[in-house]
Amino acid sequence: MKKSLIALAVLATTGAAFAQSTVTLYGRIDTSIGSSTVGAPGVASTTQMFSGNLASTRWGLRGSEDLGGGLKAIFGLEQGFDSSVGTQANLSAFDRQSIVGLSGGFGTVKFGRHDTSFDDIRDLSVSNNIFNAPVFATTEGVAGTSGYAGVGQLADYGDRASNQIRYESPSFGGFSAGVSYGLDEQAAPVKSDVTAFNLRYKAGNLDVGYGYQENANQAAVSNLEYNTLGAAYNFGSFRISGGWNQAKNKTARKSDAYSIGAIVPVGAFDFSLGYSTAKAKQGSAIFEKGDAFAAAVAYNLSKRTRLYGGLTTGDIENAAGTKVREREIYSIGVDHAF
């Protein structure tokens, strides 16, 4: 159970004015061991320990203060780390989230580093697949991750943006919207601002949405644009999710990926399957194509702790049908939330 803590500074200055201020410490540690074969055809496999194969390993603090009249001040700090070696995921102290904002009947406004509005919908299409990270790792293609280009070799969208202003609307009969803008903070003509928005409908067991994001300039490459449609439905005995993801630049390179995943709970077990296929074109000609598949099973020891094992495999071919990159990862591990 996540534990709400009253900040020590607040306790030291105890008073009625601070009675509604809370801070919550939370996190997740996911560590597994297995094998990885990633790269050109014939590349040797390696046995290694992984961090975050089932869910991203991280810890964070979030809190709010009741300002009265339905208005709240909010903040969030979140850092990713590698549980296999104990190092932080990036040089930034709070690489996953660092925000402050206000929340009320008008919705929520956040300032700082946060997921983009586009990422809310991109995540929706993989929300029910318990081994989704290696399979649907990017929007621009199948099985792309750091150091391993997906179909089309276009840069991924980037799920977070710094220097961001983000607005999330309240729900109106199940409909909601969000928009975010990450400031470039650079002099023209070099720009790196990130603009995104989403539209979403969520009611009962259905959750469906559309997202758009534009990453300006991306070094020497013209602007990159991303579109996504995602949906999930809970049938009771199983849940299914899927989506369409597209990436394109202004030089006629475009990649379209389609994915579907399902999770079936049986007692303390969760069984999961996922499949993704993508095709990239340069103009009207096929540039690359690929497919990826994943299967996993998790055993829930409690509401916060589970054992799991999974496999993901995928291949990417060029226009001639020759395999140019391959990826196969399997692991068994433990995931604990606090």
C-alpha positions as CSV (number, residue, x, y, z in Angstrom):
1,M,0.0,0.0,0.0
2,K,1.3,3.4,-0.9
3,K,2.0,5.4,2.3
4,S,1.0,9.0,2.6
5,L,3.5,11.0,4.7
6,I,3.3,14.4,6.2
7,A,6.5,16.2,5.2
8,L,8.9,16.8,8.0
9,A,9.1,20.5,7.3
10,V,5.3,20.7,7.7
11,L,5.4,18.7,10.9
12,A,8.0,21.1,12.3
13,T,5.7,24.1,11.6
14,T,2.5,22.3,12.5
15,G,-0.7,24.4,12.3
16,A,-4.2,24.4,11.0
17,A,-3.0,26.0,7.7
18,F,-1.0,22.9,6.8
19,A,-3.6,20.3,7.8
20,Q,-4.5,19.6,4.1
21,S,-1.0,19.2,2.8
22,T,0.2,15.7,2.0
23,V,3.2,14.1,0.4
24,T,3.2,10.5,-1.0
25,L,6.2,8.4,-1.5
26,Y,5.8,5.7,-4.2
27,G,7.8,3.6,-6.6
28,R,8.4,0.3,-8.4
29,I,11.4,-2.1,-8.6
30,D,11.4,-4.5,-11.5
31,T,14.5,-6.7,-12.0
32,S,14.9,-9.8,-14.1
33,I,17.5,-12.1,-15.7
34,G,17.5,-13.5,-19.2
35,S,19.0,-13.4,-22.7
36,S,19.2,-10.7,-25.3
37,T,19.9,-11.0,-29.0
38,V,19.7,-7.5,-30.7
39,G,21.3,-6.3,-33.8
40,A,22.3,-7.5,-37.3
41,P,21.4,-11.1,-38.3
42,G,23.7,-13.6,-36.6
43,V,24.6,-11.3,-33.7
44,A,25.6,-13.2,-30.6
45,S,23.2,-13.4,-27.6
46,T,24.2,-12.2,-24.2
47,T,23.0,-13.3,-20.8
48,Q,22.2,-10.3,-18.6
49,M,20.2,-8.8,-15.8
50,F,17.5,-6.3,-16.8
51,S,15.7,-3.5,-15.1
52,G,12.2,-2.6,-16.0
53,N,11.3,-5.4,-18.5
54,L,7.7,-5.6,-17.1
55,A,7.3,-2.1,-15.7
56,S,9.7,0.9,-15.5
57,T,11.8,0.9,-12.3
58,R,11.3,4.3,-10.6
59,W,10.6,6.1,-7.4
60,G,8.9,9.4,-6.8
61,L,7.1,11.9,-4.6
62,R,3.8,13.6,-5.2
63,G,1.7,15.9,-3.1
64,S,-1.0,18.5,-3.0
65,E,-2.3,21.3,-0.8
66,D,-5.9,22.2,-0.5
67,L,-6.2,26.0,-1.2
68,G,-9.9,26.1,-0.7
69,G,-12.8,26.6,-3.1
70,G,-12.0,23.4,-5.0
71,L,-8.5,24.6,-5.9
72,K,-5.4,22.6,-5.2
73,A,-1.6,23.1,-5.6
74,I,0.1,20.0,-6.8
75,F,3.6,18.8,-7.4
76,G,5.4,15.7,-8.7
77,L,9.0,14.4,-8.7
78,E,9.9,11.1,-10.3
79,Q,13.2,9.4,-11.1
80,G,14.0,6.3,-13.1
81,F,16.9,4.1,-12.1
82,D,18.5,0.8,-13.1
83,S,17.8,-1.7,-10.3
84,S,20.3,-4.2,-11.7
85,V,23.3,-1.9,-10.9
86,G,21.8,0.8,-8.7
87,T,22.4,3.8,-10.9
88,Q,19.9,6.5,-12.0
89,A,18.6,6.1,-15.5
90,N,19.7,9.5,-16.8
91,L,22.0,12.3,-15.7
92,S,18.9,14.4,-14.6
93,A,17.9,13.9,-11.0
94,F,14.2,13.7,-11.9
95,D,14.2,12.5,-15.5
96,R,10.7,11.1,-15.5
97,Q,8.8,14.0,-13.9
98,S,9.4,17.3,-12.3
99,I,6.3,19.5,-12.2
100,V,4.3,21.9,-10.1
101,G,0.8,23.1,-10.9
102,L,-2.8,23.8,-10.0
103,S,-5.9,21.6,-10.2
104,G,-9.6,22.5,-9.9
105,G,-12.9,22.6,-11.7
106,F,-11.2,24.1,-14.8
107,G,-9.0,21.0,-15.1
108,T,-5.2,20.7,-14.4
109,V,-2.3,22.9,-15.4
110,K,1.3,21.6,-15.0
111,F,4.7,23.3,-15.5
112,G,8.0,21.5,-15.9
113,R,9.1,18.1,-17.2
114,H,6.2,15.6,-17.8
115,D,4.8,13.1,-20.3
116,T,3.5,14.8,-23.4
117,S,-0.3,14.8,-24.1
118,F,0.4,12.5,-27.1
119,D,2.0,9.9,-24.8
120,D,-1.3,9.4,-22.9
121,I,-2.9,7.9,-26.0
122,R,0.2,6.1,-27.2
123,D,0.2,4.3,-23.8
124,L,-3.5,3.5,-24.2
125,S,-2.8,1.1,-27.1
126,V,-0.5,-1.0,-25.0
127,S,-2.1,-0.5,-21.6
128,N,-3.3,-4.1,-21.2
129,N,-0.2,-6.0,-22.4
130,I,1.9,-7.0,-19.4
131,F,5.1,-7.3,-21.4
132,N,4.6,-4.4,-23.7
133,A,7.8,-2.4,-23.3
134,P,10.0,-4.5,-25.6
135,V,7.3,-5.1,-28.2
136,F,5.6,-1.8,-28.7
137,A,8.6,0.3,-27.6
138,T,8.2,3.1,-30.3
139,T,5.6,4.8,-32.3
140,E,7.6,4.9,-35.5
141,G,7.9,1.1,-35.9
142,V,8.2,-2.4,-34.5
143,A,10.5,-3.2,-31.6
144,G,12.6,-0.1,-31.8
145,T,14.6,0.8,-28.7
146,S,17.7,2.7,-27.8
147,G,20.5,1.5,-30.0
148,Y,18.1,-0.5,-32.2
149,A,16.2,1.4,-34.9
150,G,12.6,0.5,-35.6
151,V,11.0,0.2,-39.0
152,G,11.8,3.3,-41.1
153,Q,14.7,4.4,-38.9
154,L,12.9,7.5,-37.9
155,A,13.5,9.0,-34.4
156,D,11.0,8.0,-31.8
157,Y,8.6,10.7,-30.6
158,G,10.0,11.1,-27.1
159,D,7.4,10.4,-24.3
160,R,8.5,13.3,-22.1
161,A,9.4,16.9,-22.7
162,S,11.2,19.5,-20.5
163,N,10.2,23.1,-20.1
164,Q,6.6,22.1,-20.7
165,I,3.3,23.7,-20.1
166,R,0.5,21.1,-20.0
167,Y,-3.3,21.4,-19.7
168,E,-5.7,18.5,-18.9
169,S,-9.4,19.2,-19.2
170,P,-12.0,17.7,-16.8
171,S,-14.3,15.0,-18.2
172,F,-17.5,16.1,-20.0
173,G,-19.7,13.0,-20.3
174,G,-16.7,10.8,-20.8
175,F,-14.9,13.2,-23.2
176,S,-11.7,15.0,-22.3
177,A,-8.8,16.7,-24.0
178,G,-5.2,17.6,-23.3
179,V,-2.6,19.9,-24.8
180,S,1.1,20.3,-24.0
181,Y,3.9,22.5,-25.3
182,G,7.6,22.1,-24.5
183,L,9.6,25.3,-25.0
184,D,12.7,25.0,-27.2
185,E,14.7,27.7,-25.3
186,Q,17.1,28.0,-28.3
187,A,17.7,30.8,-30.6
188,A,16.3,30.5,-34.2
189,P,16.8,28.9,-36.6
190,V,17.7,25.8,-34.4
191,K,14.5,24.7,-32.7
192,S,13.5,21.7,-30.6
193,D,10.1,22.6,-29.3
194,V,7.5,19.8,-28.8
195,T,3.8,20.4,-29.4
196,A,1.2,17.8,-28.6
197,F,-2.5,17.3,-28.0
198,N,-5.1,14.5,-27.5
199,L,-8.8,13.8,-27.6
200,R,-10.2,11.0,-25.5
201,Y,-13.4,9.2,-24.6
202,K,-13.6,7.0,-21.6
203,A,-16.8,5.4,-20.3
204,G,-17.5,2.1,-18.6
205,N,-15.2,-0.6,-20.0
206,L,-14.3,1.5,-23.2
207,D,-11.3,3.8,-23.5
208,V,-10.4,5.3,-26.9
209,G,-8.4,8.3,-28.0
210,Y,-6.4,10.1,-30.7
211,G,-3.0,11.9,-30.2
212,Y,-0.8,14.2,-32.3
213,Q,2.8,15.4,-31.7
214,E,5.3,17.5,-33.6
215,N,9.0,17.6,-32.7
216,A,10.5,20.6,-34.3
217,N,13.7,20.4,-36.3
218,Q,15.4,17.4,-34.5
219,A,18.9,18.6,-35.3
220,A,19.5,18.4,-39.1
221,V,16.3,16.6,-39.9
222,S,13.1,18.5,-40.7
223,N,10.2,18.4,-38.3
224,L,8.9,15.0,-37.3
225,E,5.1,14.4,-36.9
226,Y,3.4,11.6,-35.0
227,N,-0.2,10.4,-35.0
228,T,-1.7,7.7,-32.9
229,L,-5.1,6.1,-32.4
230,G,-5.5,3.8,-29.3
231,A,-8.3,1.8,-27.8
232,A,-8.8,-0.6,-24.9
233,Y,-11.9,-2.6,-23.8
234,N,-12.4,-4.8,-20.7
235,F,-14.7,-7.7,-21.5
236,G,-14.6,-8.9,-17.9
237,S,-12.9,-12.3,-18.5
238,F,-10.2,-10.6,-20.6
239,R,-9.0,-7.2,-21.8
240,I,-7.9,-6.2,-25.3
241,S,-6.0,-3.1,-26.5
242,G,-4.6,-2.0,-29.8
243,G,-3.7,1.0,-32.0
244,W,-2.3,2.6,-35.0
245,N,0.9,4.7,-34.8
246,Q,2.5,6.8,-37.5
247,A,5.7,8.8,-37.8
248,K,6.7,10.9,-40.8
249,N,9.2,13.6,-41.7
250,K,9.0,16.3,-44.3
251,T,11.3,14.4,-46.7
252,A,8.6,11.8,-47.6
253,R,9.7,9.1,-45.1
254,K,6.7,7.6,-43.3
255,S,6.2,4.6,-41.1
256,D,2.9,3.1,-40.0
257,A,2.6,0.5,-37.3
258,Y,-0.4,-1.5,-36.0
259,S,-0.5,-3.3,-32.7
260,I,-2.9,-5.5,-30.7
261,G,-2.5,-7.0,-27.3
262,A,-4.6,-9.0,-24.8
263,I,-4.4,-10.0,-21.2
264,V,-6.4,-12.8,-19.6
265,P,-6.5,-13.1,-15.8
266,V,-6.9,-16.7,-14.5
267,G,-6.9,-16.8,-10.7
268,A,-3.6,-15.3,-9.5
269,F,-2.1,-15.5,-13.1
270,D,-2.2,-12.9,-15.9
271,F,-1.5,-14.3,-19.4
272,S,-0.6,-11.8,-22.1
273,L,0.0,-11.8,-25.8
274,G,1.0,-9.0,-28.1
275,Y,1.6,-8.5,-31.9
276,S,2.8,-5.6,-33.9
277,T,3.5,-5.0,-37.6
278,A,4.9,-2.0,-39.4
279,K,5.8,-0.8,-42.9
280,A,7.8,2.2,-43.9
281,K,7.8,4.0,-47.2
282,Q,10.1,6.5,-48.9
283,G,7.7,8.3,-51.1
284,S,5.6,5.5,-52.7
285,A,8.3,2.9,-52.4
286,I,8.6,0.3,-49.6
287,F,11.7,1.2,-47.5
288,E,11.4,-1.4,-44.6
289,K,8.9,-3.7,-42.9
290,G,8.8,-5.7,-39.8
291,D,6.8,-7.8,-37.3
292,A,7.1,-8.4,-33.5
293,F,5.5,-10.8,-31.1
294,A,5.4,-11.1,-27.3
295,A,4.1,-13.5,-24.8
296,A,4.2,-13.4,-21.0
297,V,2.8,-14.7,-17.8
298,A,2.7,-13.0,-14.4
299,Y,1.9,-14.6,-11.1
300,N,0.5,-12.2,-8.5
301,L,1.9,-13.0,-5.0
302,S,-0.1,-10.0,-3.7
303,K,-1.5,-6.7,-4.9
304,R,2.0,-5.2,-5.1
305,T,4.3,-8.1,-5.9
306,R,4.4,-10.5,-8.8
307,L,6.7,-13.0,-10.5
308,Y,6.8,-13.0,-14.3
309,G,8.4,-14.5,-17.4
310,G,8.2,-13.3,-21.0
311,L,9.6,-13.5,-24.5
312,T,9.6,-10.9,-27.3
313,T,10.9,-11.5,-30.8
314,G,10.9,-9.4,-34.0
315,D,12.6,-9.0,-37.4
316,I,13.0,-6.1,-39.8
317,E,13.5,-6.5,-43.5
318,N,14.5,-4.1,-46.3
319,A,12.6,-3.6,-49.5
320,A,14.2,-6.7,-51.1
321,G,12.9,-8.9,-48.2
322,T,16.4,-9.4,-46.7
323,K,16.5,-9.4,-42.9
324,V,18.6,-6.4,-41.7
325,R,17.9,-6.4,-37.9
326,E,16.6,-8.9,-35.4
327,R,15.6,-8.8,-31.8
328,E,14.9,-11.5,-29.3
329,I,14.7,-11.0,-25.5
330,Y,13.4,-13.3,-22.8
331,S,13.6,-13.0,-19.0
332,I,12.1,-14.0,-15.7
333,G,11.9,-11.6,-12.8
334,V,10.2,-10.0,-9.9
335,D,8.2,-6.7,-9.9
336,H,7.3,-4.9,-6.6
337,A,5.4,-1.7,-6.2
338,F,5.4,0.4,-3.0
